Amino acid sequence: MATFRQRSGTWQARVRVKGFPVETKSFDSKAAAQRWAREIESSMDNGGHQHSSKGAEILLREVLQRYMEEVTPTKRGAKREAEGIAFMQRNKVASYSMAKLSPAVVATYRDHRLKTVGAGTIIRELCILSSVISHARREWSLPISNPCELVRKPATPLGRSRLLSVDEEVKLLDELKPRGRRSPWMVPLVMLALETAMRRGELLGLRWEHIDLEKQTAFLPLTKNGTVRTVPLSKRAVAILADLPRCVDGRVFQLTDMGMEAAFRKGCARAEIVNLHFHDLRHTATSRLAEKLPNVIELAAVTGHQTIQMLKRYYHPKAEALAKKLD
């Protein structure tokens, strides 16, 4: 049974049901208090209720830490998610208890972050936070609601459409040539990226036992989507691979992710190429392949996109090229 009383300008709801501890909570209006009481009574009737004090004692920082240790390592994007969680743990929002983590608190976090980062970053962080809270509810039995479900996310930004021009390609490859302490692996890596449209992780994870130069294929045992894929190789891609030395550890490219990123960034700076990310090479390669493979199903089979909608984000045809096809 629920009772309500007004105290110091707020309404306090108290729910007493035999077999359950007493639940109390204060609200700004009686209607909100009544709504909460009905939800508590309903959860008690359904057998799924847990005392809210359990959630009041646990900080978001603790839940984030447990999730990062137990759940994040099982994911393909573990490194990126761990970085996002680590940032949230350093933020003020992590000091809130799970019971006090309201939509208003999450919205304040969103607005504060929007002052320094783009909408895409905020969307990813809110998705991570929502996943953490949903997992805590399902798997760890925390009696909490998910405030992220009530928080408006920023509008999804338009995908990047930066392509590497032919002139820029010549300059970049020239600046990546092994001179002094520069890596000898960067030129073939960039060339293969432009020829195959493979992702950075797929390229750096290539192993010689998965490459068949005679059949012109490269087998990827695990991709970003969590599926296997066999990439068809052009004759130029085969020639690039054939010229590479074989290393005893079986890896095709002797580069770390951070080392490759630093070398690519420095190469772009020397070539005076601005606003170019390594992932833009995948956009460039996809647009070039589309000229050879007008069938979108065949194109998706090469690039590894699972939906046509995703493929459209990477295919950036030039208007003048399309105009010529209309003749």
Secondary structure, DSSP 8 states (H G I E B T S, - for coil): -EEEEEETTEEEEEE--TTS--EEEEESSHHHHHHHHHHHHHHHHHT----THHHHT-BHHHHHHHHHHHTGGGSTTHHHHHHHHHHHHHSGGGGSBGGG--HHHHHHHHHHHTTTS-HHHHHHHHHHHHHHHHHHHHHS------GGGGS--------------HHHHHHHHHHTS--TT--TTHHHHHHHHHHH---HHHHHT-BGGGEETTTTEEEESS-TTSS-EEEE--HHHHHHHHTS---TT-BSS---HHHHHHHHHHHHHHTT--S--TTHHHHHHHHHHHHH---HHHHHHHHT-SSHHHHHHH----HHHHHHHT-
